[in-house]
């Protein structure tokens, strides 16, 4: 049985099957409290949160993903008691209501109600890595977030950063490319910026990269609209694109990398629409890529 103070950096915490947090330092968590507050860091087990506490640890950390996720979470949080304002990320009641509506959809109890990790989820993961490393902006100052979405997003961004080895230039060019693919209508100014990004991408590709498939194929279809793009390319195609953009990884012909291989099966869902009950269920599966940690929730004696 592990004491709360002995949980490791990057461990995911789920309180009472309905509230998600992440350990960022010994004895400290980051979370979006859900009380009209902002994303804050505070003690792991304050008195008002006594009750069931489940913890999960990334089973195989191929690099420093746990530490990167925790660092991003801490970077995007404020001390408990900080007043909502510029530079903070508020808890979003609107997003919480949307997720609650998703939970109430008539699906069987064995079926996840969260959205799978597809193009938009990949785009957002790269965007958040870019925001943390290149922009140093709040996580979501205008729109806000929810507890589970925030923690999942920190991990998604961390996996992207780990693939790119924290390289700001590769993260930026991949973000700009995917951002352009996601945009439905482009102003003349954004078209110019898009063209500049396209030139950068072509320069990055070089003569050695195959002329068909993968990143080159996607780049050659720059002019297509969003619906056509997302219907032509599967999420595995877009992962191929991202891997080359982030780390010059040129997958062999026929090799497919799935979202689960990038962000683990337990987190292979769209962070924006992920909620704690599904997270708890998915991290608890034997093939989730996560290990359950038994936590002693009794207050320690002085």
N, C-alpha and C positions, 0 to 999 in steps of 0.2 A: 504494500500500500504506500503510495507516494504522497508526501505532504504537499500542500499547494505551493509552499515556498520553494520546493525542490523540483517543480516542473521546469522543463527546459525551454529556452528561447525558441519560439516558433511553434510550440505546442498549441493546438486549437482546442478551445474550451467551449463546451455547450452546457449552459445552465438550464435545468428544469425542461430540457428538450425544446426550449424556445428562445434562447438568447445565446449568441455566438461572440466569442472574444478570442484574442491571440496573446500569448505570453511574449512580452518584449524585453523583459529584464527579470532577474530573480524576484519573485513576489509581486510583479507588476504586469497588468494586462492593458490592452487597448481595445475599446469597444465603442459602439454607437448605442447609448443607453436606451433610446426609444421613449424618452419622456419629454420630447421637444428640446432635447439637449443637443450637444455637438459631439463629434468623435473625440474621446478623451482617454488619458491613461490614468489608472488608479490601482489600488491594491487588488490582488487576485480574488480574495474572498472577503469582501466587506460583510458586516453582520446582516444587512438586508438581503443578501443573496445566499443565505444558508439554504441547503436543500440539495437536490441532486446535481452533481457536477460530473460531466463526462469529459475526458481529455483524450486527444489523439495526436500521435507523433508520426511525422513522415518516416516511413520505414527505411527507404534507401535514399539518402540525400546525396545526389551525384556530385554536388559541389558545396555551395554554401547557401542553398535555397532557404532553409529555415531561418538563417540569420538575415538574409536579404529581405525576406517577407516581414520579419519583425522590425527591421530597420525602416522599411517603407511605412509600416503601420505607425511606428513611433514618430517618424517625420511628419505624417499627416494628422497627428493627434495633438491635443492641447492638455495641460493639466486639468484635472477635475475642478470644476468651479469657474473655469474660464467662461466669460460671457460670449454669447453668439455674436459674431461680427466678421469684418474682413479678415481673411486668412484662416477661417475656421470652416469645417465641413459639418453642416447640420444633419440631424436625423430627419429623414423625409417621410412625413405622414402619407403623402401621395403614393410614394413607391411602396410603402408598407401596405396600403389599401389594395394596390394592384396585385401585390404578391398574395395577399389574403384571398383575393378573388380567384387567383390561380389555384390556391390550395383547395378551394371549394368546388373545383371542376369535378364532374362525375367520372372519376377514374377509379379503377380497382385499387385496393389498399396495397397491392404488390407492385403497382406501377408508379414510377416517379412522376411528379407533377411539375418538376422544374424543367426548364428548357435546355436542350442539349447544347454542347459547345460547337457552334457553327461559325460562319464568317464573322458576324458581328461580335461574337465573343472573342475571337482571335484578334480582331481589330482593336477592341477595347483593352485586351491584355497588353498589346504593343503600345497603345496610347498611354496606359497607366505607367508602363515602364519608362516611356519617353517623358511623361510628366514628372516622375520622381527623379530621373537622372539629368534630364536636359532643361527642365523648366522650373523645378523647385516650387511648384504651385500647390495649393491645397488640393486634396483629392477631388472634391466636388463642391466648390464654394457656392455655386448657384443652385444646382439641382438637389444636392444632399444625397444621402445613402441610407441603407439599413445595416443592421449588425452583421448578418450573414453575407450580404453582398460585399461589404467592406473587407472582411477577412478573406473571402474567396478572391477578391480582386487583388489584394496584397500578394497572395500566393501566385495568382496568374502572372502578375507583373514580375514577380521574383523568378519564376521559371523562364520567362522571356529574357530577363537580364542575365540569368545564368547561361543561357544558350549563347547570348551575345558577348559573354565575358565582360559585361558592363561597358561595352564599347559605345559611347554616346553617338558616334557618327553612324554606325550600322543600325542602331535603334532608331535614330532619326529618319534615315532614308527609308527604312521599312515602314515606319509609321506614316511618312508622307505618301508613300506609294499606296498603302492600304487605305489611307484616308481619301485619296483621290478616287480609288475604285468604289468607295462607299458613297461618294457624293453624287446625288441625282442631277442637280443642275449647277453649272459652274459659271460664275461671273467672268468677264474678260480678265480680271485681275487674278482670279484663282486658276484660270486656264494657263496664264503665263507662268504662275508658280508651278503648276502641274507639269508644264513642258520642261521647266528647269529640273524638276525632280526626275522626269523621264530621262533627260540627258544624263543626269548623275547615275541613274540605274544602268543605263546602257554602258556608261564608262566603267561602272563597277563589274558588269558582266564580263567584259573582255572577250577576246577572240577564242579563248579556250572553252567557254561554256557551250554546251550543245545548242544547236539552232532550233530544236523542237522540244516541246514539253517544258514543264517546270516554270521557272521565273521568266525565261525568255518568251515562252508562249504567252504568259500573262501580260508581259510588257508589250508584246506585239498587238494586243487587243485593247490598248489604252482607250480608244474612242468609244468602246461599247458602253451601253447604259448599265445601271446597277442591276436591274432585274435580269438582263441577258447574261451579265457576268456571273451572278450568283447561281444562275440555273446551269450555265455551262460548266463551271468549276465546282467540284466537291470540296468539302472542308479539308480533305487530304491533299487536294491540289493546292489549296491556299497555304497549308502548312509547309508544303514543298517550297512555295514562294517565300514564305517567311524564313525558313531555315537557311535558304541561300542568302536572303537579304541580311539576316542577323549574323551569320557566321560563315558565309561562303561554303555551306554544306551542299554539295551537289549529289543528290541521292542517285544511286544506280537505277537504271531503267527497270521498272517493275517494282521497285521498293516503295512501300507505302508506310507513312508514319501517321498514326491516329491521334486524336486529341488526348486519349487516355495515356499514350506514351509521352506526351508533352507535359501534361498537368496532373497526371495520375487518374485512375478511374474514379476515385472518390470526388474529384473536383472537375470532372469533365462535363461541366454544365455551365450555362451562361451565368456569370456572376451577378449580373444585374437583376436576375429573376430567381436566384437561389434563395432558399429559406431554411431556417435552422432544423426543422423537423426532417426534411429530406437530406440535409447535410449529415445529420446524426445517423440516419438509416444507411446512407451510402458509405460513410467513413467506417461504419461498423461491419461492412461486408468483408469476407475473407480475402477478396482480391482487390480491395480498395486502394492498396498502396500505402495504407496507414495502419498503425498499431495502437490499439486501445490501451490507455494507461489508467489503472485503478487509482483514484484519488481519495485521500482521507479528507472529508469535508468537516470533520469536527474541529472546533477552534482549538488552537494549541495553547497549552498552559504556560504562563509566564515562567 
